[in-house]
């Protein structure tokens, strides 16, 4: 009968053998038995009922997180309707900090994503400055570089560092290069804020990404050594996505949603500032249409939050998927209602470098107006001080001599 399996079975009957997979070893070796004890007698179905009850308070869910394994949260998510996933995730708050505070109740942050197909600094800065005028960028100003050259990545990092320093913006930058590249750049005193890495839920899949848990530990230590945070020391940024293990033939026969939850186990030891599922990016081979993308986005947010991670989502689809912007509007509204930490903000919702569709600068304004969610507090104050937004967060018309209007020529001179 569905849902009658005891939760404790997941601790003794591993889906991927302990001896074969370092993620399995991490899950077992770091499991907090004391945190798990209050629900250890429950089966999966009873766990669902408990999560939906008034007993599952925000404080209790926070204490429970170290006792939950990815297999447990993936299993219970399969018994839940969409409204259940939204309700439970909405109870969980995970707060992190670097130069601002992300994840507080009643807030929604955005990653400003000013990608450019040739990494042209003027193009990057034009999109960045426009995004700032829409109040975007409190989660991170994060760029996917067109080139993986360390020199090219370093140039973008220095460009963003100068922008943030010149305007004293309480946010952080990240160029989404391989973690080993970031380690090398840090060794050469490049001003790296956040260290990025894509992660998956099995050792073999992560090997396809060119990483292991030891790589992530080295990257985390390197990021910490920079000491660039002002309000916190969360220095890692991870991206995940259902289908990564399947596409690498590294799933061990485990379904893609459980593999995705196992990726969150790989993130958890490193206390990341940001984690987001790139939910529709891998394509219709794994999530066929808008309905599947919506469901996966809610599952990922629910599972990540239950495991204590600061979950965001790139609400997105590829152009050959059976999905459109109406589907993204639905998922955006549902995730914002569920208390997601951050979303992505792309000029026009169309990423001209990665060639996929996401959410736009305007989309986050819709959610703020509808649900009255605010930006990270330090960033909101900066917007007010810069006369970009009022105290209530609504945007102001920029005066003709506003500093941001003249930032581009000065920074690229």
C-alpha positions as CSV (number, residue, x, y, z in Angstrom):
1,X,0.0,0.0,0.0
2,X,1.5,3.4,-1.0
3,X,3.0,5.3,1.9
4,X,3.2,2.5,4.4
5,X,7.0,2.1,4.3
6,X,8.7,3.1,7.6
7,X,10.9,6.2,7.3
8,X,13.7,4.4,9.2
9,X,14.0,1.9,6.4
10,X,15.7,4.5,4.3
11,X,18.6,4.4,6.7
12,X,19.3,0.7,6.4
13,X,18.1,-0.1,2.8
14,X,20.1,2.3,0.6
15,X,19.0,3.0,-2.9
16,X,22.6,3.3,-4.0
17,X,25.0,1.2,-2.0
18,X,27.2,2.8,0.6
19,X,30.4,1.3,-0.8
20,X,29.7,2.5,-4.4
21,X,28.7,6.2,-3.9
22,X,30.2,9.0,-1.8
23,X,26.8,10.8,-1.7
24,X,25.3,7.7,0.0
25,X,28.2,7.7,2.5
26,X,27.6,11.4,3.2
27,X,23.9,10.8,3.8
28,X,24.5,8.0,6.2
29,X,27.6,9.4,8.0
30,X,26.0,12.8,8.6
31,X,22.5,11.7,9.5
32,X,21.4,13.3,12.8
33,X,19.6,10.6,14.8
34,X,18.5,12.9,17.6
35,X,16.9,15.3,15.1
36,X,15.2,12.3,13.4
37,X,13.9,10.7,16.7
38,X,10.6,12.6,16.9
39,X,9.4,11.1,13.6
40,X,11.4,7.9,13.5
41,X,8.3,5.8,14.3
42,X,6.3,7.2,11.3
43,X,5.8,5.6,7.9
44,X,5.9,7.8,4.8
45,X,2.1,8.4,4.7
46,X,2.0,9.3,8.4
47,X,4.9,11.7,7.8
48,X,2.8,13.4,5.1
49,X,-0.1,13.8,7.5
50,X,2.3,15.2,10.2
51,X,3.8,17.7,7.8
52,X,0.4,19.0,6.9
53,X,-0.7,19.2,10.6
54,X,-0.4,22.2,13.0
55,X,2.3,20.2,14.8
56,X,4.8,20.8,12.0
57,X,5.7,24.4,13.0
58,X,8.5,26.4,11.5
59,X,10.7,25.8,14.5
60,X,10.1,22.1,14.6
61,X,10.8,21.8,10.8
62,X,14.1,23.6,11.3
63,X,15.1,21.2,14.1
64,X,14.0,18.2,12.0
65,X,16.0,19.1,8.9
66,X,19.3,17.4,9.8
67,X,17.4,14.2,10.5
68,X,15.9,14.0,7.1
69,X,17.5,12.1,4.2
70,X,16.8,13.0,0.6
71,X,15.1,9.7,0.1
72,X,12.7,10.4,2.9
73,X,11.7,13.8,1.5
74,X,11.5,12.6,-2.1
75,X,9.2,9.7,-1.0
76,X,6.8,11.9,1.0
77,X,6.7,14.5,-1.9
78,X,5.3,11.7,-4.1
79,X,2.3,11.4,-1.9
80,X,1.5,15.1,-1.9
81,X,-0.7,17.3,-4.1
82,X,0.7,20.6,-5.4
83,X,-1.2,22.5,-2.6
84,X,0.5,20.2,0.0
85,X,3.9,20.9,-1.4
86,X,3.2,24.7,-1.3
87,X,1.7,24.6,2.2
88,X,4.5,22.7,3.9
89,X,7.3,24.6,2.1
90,X,5.7,27.8,3.1
91,X,6.3,26.9,6.8
92,X,10.0,26.6,6.3
93,X,12.4,29.6,6.5
94,X,16.1,29.2,5.7
95,X,18.0,32.5,6.1
96,X,21.5,33.1,4.8
97,X,23.9,36.0,4.5
98,X,26.9,37.4,2.7
99,X,26.5,41.2,2.1
100,X,22.8,41.1,2.7
101,X,20.3,38.8,4.4
102,X,18.3,36.4,2.2
103,X,15.3,34.3,3.1
104,X,13.6,36.2,5.9
105,X,9.8,35.8,6.1
106,X,8.0,38.1,3.7
107,X,10.9,38.5,1.4
108,X,11.8,37.4,-2.1
109,X,15.2,38.0,-3.6
110,X,16.3,37.9,-7.3
111,X,19.4,36.8,-9.1
112,X,20.2,39.5,-11.7
113,X,21.4,37.5,-14.7
114,X,23.0,39.8,-17.3
115,X,24.5,37.1,-19.6
116,X,26.0,38.2,-22.9
117,X,26.9,35.9,-25.8
118,X,30.4,37.3,-26.1
119,X,31.0,38.4,-22.5
120,X,31.1,42.0,-23.8
121,X,31.6,44.2,-20.7
122,X,29.4,47.0,-22.0
123,X,26.6,44.6,-22.7
124,X,26.9,43.0,-19.3
125,X,26.9,46.3,-17.6
126,X,24.0,47.7,-19.6
127,X,21.8,44.7,-18.5
128,X,23.1,44.9,-15.0
129,X,22.3,48.6,-14.6
130,X,18.9,48.2,-16.1
131,X,18.2,45.3,-13.7
132,X,19.2,47.4,-10.7
133,X,16.7,50.1,-11.8
134,X,14.0,47.4,-11.6
135,X,15.2,46.5,-8.1
136,X,16.8,43.2,-9.1
137,X,20.0,41.7,-7.8
138,X,19.7,41.2,-4.1
139,X,20.4,37.5,-4.2
140,X,23.4,37.9,-6.5
141,X,24.5,39.5,-9.7
142,X,25.3,36.2,-11.4
143,X,26.7,35.7,-14.9
144,X,27.1,32.5,-17.0
145,X,30.3,33.2,-18.9
146,X,30.4,32.5,-22.6
147,X,34.1,31.6,-22.2
148,X,35.6,29.2,-19.6
149,X,39.0,31.0,-19.9
150,X,40.2,31.9,-16.4
151,X,41.4,35.3,-17.7
152,X,38.0,36.1,-19.2
153,X,36.2,35.0,-16.0
154,X,38.6,37.1,-14.0
155,X,37.8,40.2,-16.1
156,X,34.0,39.8,-15.5
157,X,34.6,39.3,-11.7
158,X,36.7,42.5,-11.6
159,X,34.1,44.4,-13.6
160,X,31.3,43.4,-11.2
161,X,33.5,44.1,-8.2
162,X,34.1,47.6,-9.4
163,X,30.4,48.2,-10.0
164,X,29.4,46.9,-6.5
165,X,32.2,48.9,-4.9
166,X,31.6,52.1,-6.8
167,X,27.9,52.2,-5.9
168,X,28.3,50.5,-2.5
169,X,25.6,47.9,-3.5
170,X,24.9,45.5,-0.6
171,X,24.9,42.4,-2.8
172,X,27.3,39.8,-4.1
173,X,28.6,38.8,-7.5
174,X,29.2,35.3,-9.0
175,X,30.6,34.2,-12.3
176,X,29.2,30.7,-12.8
177,X,32.5,29.0,-13.7
178,X,33.8,25.6,-12.6
179,X,34.7,25.4,-8.9
180,X,38.3,24.6,-9.7
181,X,38.6,27.7,-11.8
182,X,37.3,29.8,-8.9
183,X,39.9,28.1,-6.6
184,X,42.7,29.1,-9.0
185,X,41.4,32.7,-9.3
186,X,41.2,33.0,-5.5
187,X,44.8,31.8,-5.3
188,X,45.7,34.6,-7.6
189,X,43.8,37.2,-5.5
190,X,40.9,37.8,-7.9
191,X,38.0,39.3,-5.9
192,X,35.7,36.3,-5.9
193,X,32.6,36.7,-3.8
194,X,30.7,33.4,-4.2
195,X,32.0,30.1,-5.5
196,X,29.7,28.3,-7.9
197,X,29.2,24.7,-8.9
198,X,26.6,22.6,-10.5
199,X,26.0,19.4,-8.5
200,X,24.1,16.2,-9.0
201,X,22.9,13.4,-6.7
202,X,25.4,10.6,-7.4
203,X,29.1,10.3,-7.4
204,X,29.2,9.2,-11.0
205,X,27.1,12.2,-12.1
206,X,29.3,14.6,-10.2
207,X,32.4,13.0,-11.8
208,X,30.9,13.9,-15.1
209,X,30.8,17.5,-13.9
210,X,34.5,17.1,-12.9
211,X,33.9,17.4,-9.2
212,X,33.8,15.3,-6.0
213,X,32.9,16.2,-2.4
214,X,36.6,16.9,-1.8
215,X,36.5,19.4,-4.6
216,X,33.5,21.2,-3.0
217,X,35.3,21.2,0.4
218,X,38.4,22.8,-1.2
219,X,36.2,25.3,-3.0
220,X,34.3,26.2,0.2
221,X,37.5,26.7,2.1
222,X,38.9,28.9,-0.6
223,X,35.8,31.0,-0.6
224,X,35.9,31.3,3.1
225,X,39.5,32.4,3.0
226,X,38.6,35.6,1.1
227,X,36.5,37.0,4.0
228,X,34.5,39.2,1.7
229,X,31.1,38.9,3.4
230,X,29.9,41.7,5.7
231,X,26.8,40.3,7.3
232,X,27.4,36.5,6.8
233,X,29.9,33.9,5.7
234,X,27.8,31.8,3.3
235,X,30.0,31.6,0.2
236,X,28.7,28.8,-2.0
237,X,26.2,28.9,-4.8
238,X,24.9,25.6,-6.2
239,X,22.7,24.8,-9.1
240,X,20.9,21.5,-9.6
241,X,18.2,20.2,-11.9
242,X,16.0,17.1,-12.4
243,X,17.5,14.9,-15.1
244,X,21.2,15.5,-14.6
245,X,21.9,12.0,-13.3
246,X,19.7,10.5,-16.0
247,X,21.4,12.4,-18.8
248,X,24.8,11.3,-17.6
249,X,23.6,7.6,-17.3
250,X,24.5,7.9,-13.6
251,X,21.2,7.3,-11.9
252,X,21.7,3.7,-10.7
253,X,18.1,3.0,-11.6
254,X,16.8,5.6,-9.2
255,X,14.1,8.1,-10.4
256,X,15.2,11.6,-11.4
257,X,13.4,13.4,-8.6
258,X,15.0,11.3,-5.9
259,X,18.4,11.8,-7.5
260,X,17.6,15.6,-7.4
261,X,16.9,15.4,-3.7
262,X,20.3,13.6,-3.2
263,X,22.0,16.6,-4.9
264,X,20.7,18.7,-2.0
265,X,22.4,16.3,0.4
266,X,25.7,17.1,-1.5
267,X,25.0,20.9,-1.0
268,X,24.0,20.7,2.7
269,X,27.4,20.4,4.4
270,X,28.7,23.6,2.8
271,X,26.1,26.0,4.2
272,X,25.4,27.7,0.8
273,X,24.1,31.2,0.4
274,X,22.0,30.1,-2.6
275,X,20.8,26.8,-4.1
276,X,18.5,26.8,-7.1
277,X,17.0,24.1,-9.3
278,X,17.2,25.1,-13.0
279,X,13.9,23.3,-13.3
280,X,13.1,23.2,-17.1
281,X,16.6,23.8,-18.5
282,X,17.6,20.3,-19.2
283,X,14.8,19.9,-21.7
284,X,11.6,18.0,-22.6
285,X,13.5,14.7,-22.6
286,X,13.3,14.8,-18.8
287,X,10.4,17.3,-18.1
288,X,8.1,17.1,-21.2
289,X,5.7,20.0,-20.8
290,X,4.6,22.9,-18.6
291,X,2.6,20.7,-16.2
292,X,5.7,18.5,-15.5
293,X,7.9,21.6,-15.1
294,X,5.4,23.1,-12.6
295,X,5.2,19.9,-10.6
296,X,9.0,19.5,-10.6
297,X,9.6,23.1,-9.5
298,X,7.2,22.6,-6.5
299,X,8.8,19.2,-5.6
300,X,12.3,20.6,-5.7
301,X,11.5,23.6,-3.6
302,X,9.7,21.4,-1.1
303,X,12.5,18.9,-0.8
304,X,15.3,21.4,-0.6
305,X,13.5,23.5,2.1
306,X,12.7,20.4,4.2
307,X,16.4,19.5,4.1
308,X,17.3,23.0,5.3
309,X,18.6,24.6,2.1
310,X,18.0,28.2,0.9
311,X,16.1,27.2,-2.2
312,X,15.5,29.3,-5.2
313,X,14.4,28.3,-8.7
314,X,15.2,29.3,-12.3
315,X,11.6,29.1,-13.5
316,X,12.4,28.3,-17.1
317,X,11.9,26.2,-20.2
318,X,13.7,25.5,-23.4
319,X,12.2,26.5,-26.7
320,X,11.6,22.9,-27.8
321,X,9.6,22.0,-24.7
322,X,5.8,21.9,-24.7
323,X,5.6,25.0,-22.4
324,X,5.2,28.7,-22.6
325,X,5.4,31.9,-20.5
326,X,1.9,31.3,-19.1
327,X,3.3,28.1,-17.5
328,X,6.1,30.1,-16.0
329,X,3.6,32.7,-14.7
330,X,1.8,29.8,-12.9
331,X,5.0,28.4,-11.4
332,X,6.2,31.8,-10.4
333,X,3.0,32.5,-8.5
334,X,2.9,29.2,-6.8
335,X,6.6,29.3,-5.7
336,X,6.3,32.8,-4.4
337,X,3.2,31.8,-2.4
338,X,5.3,28.9,-1.1
339,X,8.0,31.3,0.2
340,X,10.8,30.6,-2.2
341,X,14.0,32.4,-1.3
342,X,14.9,33.8,-4.8
343,X,14.1,33.6,-8.4
344,X,16.0,34.6,-11.6
345,X,15.7,37.9,-13.4
346,X,16.7,38.0,-17.1
347,X,16.3,40.9,-19.5
348,X,13.0,40.3,-21.3
349,X,12.9,36.7,-19.8
350,X,15.0,35.6,-22.8
351,X,18.6,34.6,-22.1
352,X,20.5,35.6,-25.2
353,X,23.6,33.6,-24.3
354,X,22.0,30.3,-23.0
355,X,19.1,30.5,-25.4
356,X,16.3,29.6,-23.0
357,X,13.3,31.3,-21.4
358,X,13.2,32.4,-17.8
359,X,11.6,35.1,-15.8
360,X,12.1,38.8,-16.4
361,X,12.8,42.0,-14.5
362,X,9.1,42.8,-14.8
363,X,7.9,39.4,-13.5
364,X,9.3,40.0,-10.0
365,X,7.4,43.3,-9.8
366,X,4.2,41.4,-10.5
367,X,4.8,39.0,-7.5
368,X,5.8,41.9,-5.2
369,X,2.6,43.8,-6.0
370,X,0.5,40.7,-5.7
371,X,1.9,39.1,-2.5
372,X,3.6,42.1,-0.9
373,X,6.9,40.4,-0.7
374,X,9.9,42.6,-0.1
375,X,13.6,42.5,-1.1
376,X,16.5,41.7,1.1
377,X,16.4,44.4,3.8
378,X,19.9,45.8,3.2
379,X,19.3,45.9,-0.5
380,X,15.9,47.5,-0.1
381,X,17.5,50.3,2.0
382,X,20.1,50.9,-0.7
383,X,17.4,51.2,-3.4
384,X,15.6,53.7,-1.2
385,X,18.8,55.7,-0.5
386,X,19.6,55.7,-4.2
387,X,16.1,56.9,-5.0
388,X,15.3,53.9,-7.1
389,X,12.5,52.7,-4.9
390,X,10.3,54.1,-2.2
391,X,10.1,52.8,1.4
392,X,7.3,50.4,0.4
393,X,9.5,48.9,-2.4
394,X,7.6,50.5,-5.3
395,X,9.9,51.8,-8.1
396,X,10.5,55.5,-8.6
397,X,11.1,57.3,-11.9
398,X,14.9,57.9,-12.2
399,X,15.8,61.5,-12.3
400,X,17.8,62.6,-15.4
401,X,21.1,62.9,-13.5
402,X,20.8,59.7,-11.6
403,X,24.2,58.1,-11.0
404,X,23.3,54.7,-12.5
405,X,22.5,56.5,-15.8
406,X,26.2,57.5,-16.0
407,X,27.7,54.3,-14.5
408,X,28.2,52.5,-17.8
409,X,30.6,54.9,-19.6
410,X,32.6,55.5,-16.4
411,X,33.0,51.8,-15.7
412,X,33.9,50.8,-19.3
413,X,36.2,53.8,-20.0
